[in-house]
Amino acid sequence: MAKINIVDVLDQRKSLVHILLVSIAIATVLLFSLKSGAMDSLSDGMLFFLILLIQLEVFIFIASRIFKEISVGLSQKEFTRIILTRLVIFIISCFVAALIIFLAFRYLVALSGKKDLTVVWRDIMENEIENWFRSTLKGLLLGAVIFVIIQWQDALKREQKLREENLIFQNETLKNQINPHFLFNSLNTLSSLISSQPETADRFVVRLSSIYRYILENSQKDKVPLANELLFISDYFFLHQIRDENKIILEISIQNQEIYMIVPVSLQILVENAINHNMATRENPLKISIYMEDDMIVVKNNLQKKSVPLKSTQVGLRNLSERVRIISGRSLIVEETENDFLVKIPLLQ
């Protein structure tokens, strides 16, 4: 049997939503009729039903536009401010819409009954507006409470999903960095440096420890300062630069680093992907560029695909894409041309 989640109430593409609204309208008409005995005829009941159903449909439509997904990771104060602002906009918008619908029906009824339209407004103001205002306000306040609950439930679910994604991300990040191949290459490089270039070996050890410290301290966070992430990338690239002897070129051109935040270890995943999937020689070096474009950071590399492609499950990139979407509410952009491959990551203020 089909089930409808409370969050799905805002999705008017689902037939169950409309069935639910019709049921609510019928139940409301019956309860109102039994309680007040105000329905003098079947036509009055049908008119009340139609007005109520149309209002509910309009309210849901307005709610779906106003109560959009809120990015996780906000402070409680900021989250509450956004909710209250949207709540006020929702109530005002629905109140205006309800008034327009009510007046339109009253004038249509008068027109169909060939009544004098000049007295419709006066009759409404004298006999109906007070009851209409009270009932509409009560309904809107109830609806507002329901939509706030929906918004809160949705935020809690996304927070839980983000925690689960973080666990996966942390696991994948640590696996990518602390694996036998990576350690073997690093230690092998270090071994050769100790005897031939002891000062470089010392810097190599410092950068290597800095990399692991950064991963362990920040992999559980939702976002980190962009400046810190770029320092991490510089340390990470230093290891490759020593090991690959200028076969890889990294260019970073970022302004106003201090005002932006970014998903931690995201740049490393993209740089690592570029290195793993492309050839790099002194004659044809792999060129990786990191720069700003609007409010996104771009990681771009020239395409020099290996003759034997590296087997990849794309789990790292897929997990990063999902985490970026949950944290920022925006999507990771991946583009590939004949000569270049680039990924754009939304930045956070």
Backbone hydrogen bonds, N-H to C=O, Kabsch-Sander energy under -0.5 kcal/mol:
donor,donor_aa,acceptor,acceptor_aa,energy
8,D,5,N,-0.9
9,V,6,I,-1.1
10,L,7,V,-1.2
11,D,8,D,-1.8
12,Q,10,L,-1.1
14,K,11,D,-1.4
17,V,14,K,-1.0
18,H,14,K,-0.9
19,I,15,S,-2.2
20,L,16,L,-2.3
21,L,17,V,-2.0
22,V,18,H,-2.4
23,S,19,I,-2.2
24,I,20,L,-2.3
25,A,21,L,-2.4
26,I,22,V,-2.5
27,A,23,S,-2.6
28,T,24,I,-2.3
29,V,25,A,-2.2
30,L,26,I,-2.4
31,L,27,A,-2.5
32,F,28,T,-2.6
33,S,29,V,-2.4
34,L,30,L,-2.5
35,K,31,L,-2.3
36,S,32,F,-2.5
37,G,32,F,-0.5
37,G,33,S,-1.8
38,A,32,F,-0.5
40,D,38,A,-0.9
45,G,41,S,-1.7
46,M,42,L,-2.5
47,L,43,S,-2.3
48,F,44,D,-2.4
49,F,45,G,-2.3
50,L,46,M,-2.5
51,I,47,L,-2.5
52,L,48,F,-2.5
53,L,49,F,-2.8
54,I,50,L,-2.5
55,Q,51,I,-2.3
56,L,52,L,-2.5
57,E,53,L,-2.4
58,V,54,I,-2.5
59,F,55,Q,-3.0
60,I,56,L,-2.4
61,F,57,E,-2.1
62,I,58,V,-2.7
63,A,59,F,-2.8
64,S,60,I,-2.4
65,R,61,F,-1.0
65,R,62,I,-0.6
66,I,62,I,-2.2
67,F,63,A,-3.0
68,K,66,I,-1.8
72,V,326,I,-1.2
74,L,71,S,-0.5
79,F,75,S,-2.7
80,T,76,Q,-2.4
81,R,77,K,-2.2
82,I,78,E,-2.2
83,I,79,F,-2.2
84,L,80,T,-2.7
85,T,81,R,-2.3
86,R,82,I,-2.3
87,L,83,I,-2.2
88,V,84,L,-2.2
89,I,85,T,-2.1
90,F,86,R,-2.5
91,I,87,L,-2.4
92,I,88,V,-2.3
93,S,89,I,-2.5
94,C,90,F,-2.7
95,F,91,I,-2.3
96,V,92,I,-2.3
97,A,93,S,-2.3
98,A,94,C,-2.9
99,L,95,F,-2.1
100,I,96,V,-2.2
101,I,97,A,-2.4
102,F,98,A,-2.6
103,L,99,L,-2.6
104,A,100,I,-2.4
105,F,101,I,-2.3
106,R,102,F,-2.2
107,Y,103,L,-2.4
108,L,104,A,-2.2
109,V,105,F,-2.7
110,A,106,R,-2.1
111,L,107,Y,-2.4
112,S,108,L,-2.7
113,G,109,V,-1.8
114,K,111,L,-1.1
115,K,110,A,-3.1
117,L,115,K,-0.6
119,V,116,D,-1.3
120,V,117,L,-0.9
121,W,117,L,-0.6
123,D,119,V,-2.4
124,I,120,V,-2.4
125,M,121,W,-2.5
126,E,122,R,-2.1
127,N,123,D,-2.7
128,E,123,D,-0.6
128,E,124,I,-1.8
129,I,124,I,-2.7
132,W,128,E,-2.6
133,F,129,I,-2.6
134,R,130,E,-2.1
135,S,131,N,-2.5
136,T,132,W,-2.6
137,L,133,F,-2.4
138,K,134,R,-2.3
139,G,135,S,-2.2
140,L,136,T,-2.6
141,L,137,L,-2.4
142,L,138,K,-2.2
143,G,139,G,-2.6
144,A,140,L,-2.8
145,V,141,L,-2.0
146,I,142,L,-2.1
147,F,143,G,-2.5
148,V,144,A,-2.2
149,I,145,V,-2.2
150,I,146,I,-2.3
151,Q,147,F,-2.6
152,W,148,V,-2.7
153,Q,149,I,-2.8
154,D,150,I,-2.6
155,A,151,Q,-2.3
156,L,152,W,-2.4
157,K,153,Q,-2.3
158,R,154,D,-2.2
159,E,155,A,-2.3
160,Q,156,L,-2.3
161,K,157,K,-2.5
162,L,158,R,-2.5
163,R,159,E,-2.2
164,E,160,Q,-2.1
165,E,161,K,-2.8
166,N,162,L,-2.6
167,L,163,R,-2.0
168,I,164,E,-2.0
169,F,165,E,-3.2
170,Q,166,N,-3.3
171,N,167,L,-2.2
172,E,168,I,-2.8
173,T,169,F,-3.1
174,L,170,Q,-2.7
175,K,171,N,-2.3
176,N,172,E,-2.6
177,Q,173,T,-1.9
178,I,174,L,-3.3
179,N,177,Q,-1.3
183,L,179,N,-2.7
184,F,180,P,-2.8
185,N,181,H,-2.4
186,S,182,F,-2.4
187,L,183,L,-3.2
188,N,184,F,-2.5
189,T,185,N,-2.2
190,L,186,S,-2.5
191,S,187,L,-2.5
192,S,188,N,-1.7
193,L,189,T,-1.6
194,I,190,L,-2.0
195,S,191,S,-0.8
196,S,192,S,-1.2
197,Q,193,L,-2.8
201,A,197,Q,-2.4
202,D,198,P,-1.9
203,R,199,E,-2.0
204,F,200,T,-2.5
205,V,201,A,-2.3
206,V,202,D,-2.0
207,R,203,R,-2.5
208,L,204,F,-2.5
209,S,205,V,-2.5
210,S,206,V,-1.9
211,I,207,R,-2.1
212,Y,208,L,-1.8
213,R,209,S,-2.2
214,Y,210,S,-2.3
215,I,211,I,-2.2
216,L,212,Y,-2.4
217,E,213,R,-2.2
218,N,214,Y,-2.0
219,S,215,I,-2.1
221,K,218,N,-1.6
224,V,262,I,-2.7
226,L,260,Y,-2.4
227,A,257,Q,-0.6
229,E,225,P,-1.8
230,L,226,L,-2.3
231,L,227,A,-1.8
232,F,228,N,-2.1
233,I,229,E,-2.1
234,S,230,L,-2.0
235,D,231,L,-2.1
236,Y,232,F,-2.6
237,F,233,I,-3.0
238,F,234,S,-1.7
239,L,235,D,-1.2
240,H,236,Y,-1.2
241,Q,237,F,-2.9
242,I,238,F,-2.2
243,R,239,L,-2.2
244,D,240,H,-3.5
245,E,241,Q,-0.9
246,N,241,Q,-0.9
247,K,244,D,-0.5
249,I,286,L,-3.1
251,E,288,I,-2.8
253,S,290,I,-3.0
259,I,256,N,-1.3
260,Y,257,Q,-1.4
261,M,348,L,-3.4
262,I,224,V,-2.5
266,S,263,V,-1.4
269,I,265,V,-1.5
270,L,266,S,-1.5
271,V,267,L,-2.6
272,E,268,Q,-2.9
273,N,269,I,-2.1
274,A,270,L,-2.1
275,I,271,V,-2.2
276,N,272,E,-2.6
277,H,273,N,-2.0
278,N,274,A,-0.6
279,M,304,Q,-3.8
281,T,284,N,-1.5
286,L,247,K,-2.3
287,K,285,P,-0.6
288,I,249,I,-3.3
288,I,286,L,-0.6
289,S,300,K,-3.3
290,I,251,E,-2.9
291,Y,298,V,-1.9
292,M,253,S,-0.9
293,E,296,M,-2.8
296,M,293,E,-1.4
297,I,345,I,-2.6
298,V,291,Y,-3.6
299,V,343,V,-2.6
300,K,289,S,-2.9
300,K,298,V,-0.6
301,N,341,F,-2.6
302,N,287,K,-1.3
303,L,339,N,-3.3
304,Q,302,N,-0.6
306,K,277,H,-1.1
318,R,314,Q,-2.3
319,N,315,V,-3.1
320,L,316,G,-2.3
321,S,317,L,-2.4
322,E,318,R,-2.1
323,R,319,N,-2.5
324,V,320,L,-2.6
325,R,321,S,-1.9
326,I,322,E,-2.3
327,I,323,R,-2.7
328,S,324,V,-2.5
329,G,324,V,-0.5
329,G,325,R,-1.6
330,R,324,V,-0.7
333,I,344,K,-2.1
334,V,332,L,-0.6
335,E,342,L,-2.8
337,T,340,D,-2.9
341,F,301,N,-2.6
342,L,335,E,-2.9
343,V,299,V,-2.1
344,K,333,I,-3.0
345,I,297,I,-2.8
347,L,295,D,-2.3
348,L,261,M,-2.5
